[in-house]
Amino acid sequence: MSAIRIAVTVVGAAISMSRHPVVRAGITAVAANPKARETAINVTRSAAYGAGVVARHLVGKRLR
C-alpha cells in the first residue's frame, strides 16, 4: 500500500470520526477549558511532526 493511499485512508477516518456526536462533545469540552486546549494543541503539533518524520522515512530518497 502506497504512502499516499495510507494518508488518504487516515484522513477519511479522521473526518468520519469527527462527525460522531461523542467526539464533537469532547471537542467542545476541550475548547471550553484553556489548559486542556493548550494541551490538545501541543499533542496535535507533536503528532503532526511525528507523522511528517514517518512520511519522510517512507518516501525516502525517491522524491529527491
N, C-alpha and C positions, 0 to 999 in steps of 0.2 A: 504494500500500500504506500503510495507516494506521500510526501510530507504535505503537499497541497490538499490532498484528499482528507488526510487526518485533520488538518486545520479547518477545513470546511465542515467536517463532521462535528468537531468540538464547538465551533461557532453555532451550528444548528442546534446542538444540545443545550448550549447556554441560553439561546433565545427561547427555546421551549421551556426550560426551567424557569426563566424569568417571568413567564406568563402565569405560573402557578400561584394561586392565591396565598398559600402559606409563605412562599418566597417573597411575594410582594409585601406581606405584613412584616416580615423580618427586615426587609429593606427600609420600610417606613419607621420601624422601631430604631434601627441603627441611625437613620438620618436625624432622628429627634434627639439623640444623645451625642453631644460634641466629642466626648472621649472615645466612644465606640466608633464614631465617624472617622476620626483620625486614625484609629487602629485599622479600620477597614481600608482606608486609603493606603496605608503603609503595606498591608498584606497584599492588596491588589497590585501595587507597584512591584513588590518583590516577586509575585507570581508572574507578572508580565516580563520582568527581567530574566527570570529563570526560563520562561518559555522561549525568549529570544536566544538564550545561550544554547538550549537544546536544539532549536531550529538551525543555528549556525553550525552545530556539530553534525546534524543530519545532512544539511546541504553540503557542508564541507567545501572543498575546493572546486566543485563543479561549476559554480557561478562566477568564479574569479577569473 
